[in-house]
Amino acid sequence: PEGAFQPGVWDITPLWAVLLVISGFVAAIAGGYAARRIDKDMRGAYILLGISVVLGIFFAIPVITGSGIQPLSTRPDELPMMDAMANGRQPIWVALLNPVIGAIGVLFGARLYHPKEA
């Protein structure tokens, strides 16, 4: 928890937020590549892109509005991983950036695949 959360609260650190964005981008690239490899054209990648944008917006709404499950009042020094995942709060800019990064990553990954000409 020391590296992931700011001291005594459930807000994640800026470094952790940047790592979330980077790992999301890498996962989106891998997903776009796999979708293109499976479908051979861009249709599968476009479907994945749509799903990632819709889900990204869906998961950003509670962060933006402040609704949803409210974290515990104080963060203990020792906590299980599930409690950290359930109670951690990300900044609004991360929630808004996720769908954009997902879309860009899917398109980038899909364009990395070049089918071999027979």
Residue pairs with C-beta under 8 A, 6 or more apart in sequence:
1 75
1 77
1 78
1 79
1 84
3 13
3 15
3 16
4 12
4 13
4 16
4 84
4 88
5 11
5 12
5 13
5 16
5 75
5 84
5 88
6 12
6 13
8 74
8 75
9 74
9 75
10 71
10 72
10 75
10 87
10 88
10 89
11 88
11 89
11 91
12 20
12 88
12 89
12 90
12 91
17 90
17 91
17 93
17 94
20 90
20 94
21 94
21 97
21 98
21 101
24 98
24 101
24 102
24 105
25 101
25 102
25 104
25 105
26 105
27 105
28 52
28 101
28 102
28 103
28 104
28 105
28 106
28 108
28 109
29 105
29 106
29 108
29 109
29 112
30 109
31 48
31 52
31 105
31 106
31 109
32 45
32 48
32 49
32 105
32 106
32 107
32 108
32 109
32 110
32 111
32 112
33 109
33 110
33 112
33 113
34 109
35 44
35 45
35 47
35 48
35 106
35 109
35 110
36 42
36 44
36 45
36 109
36 110
36 111
36 112
36 113
37 113
38 44
39 45
40 115
42 110
45 106
45 107
45 109
45 110
48 106
49 102
49 103
49 106
49 107
52 99
52 102
52 103
52 106
53 99
53 102
53 103
55 99
56 98
56 99
56 100
56 102
57 99
59 95
59 98
60 95
60 96
60 98
60 99
61 67
62 68
63 89
63 90
63 92
63 94
63 95
64 92
64 95
64 96
69 86
69 87
71 86
71 87
71 88
71 89
72 83
72 87
75 87
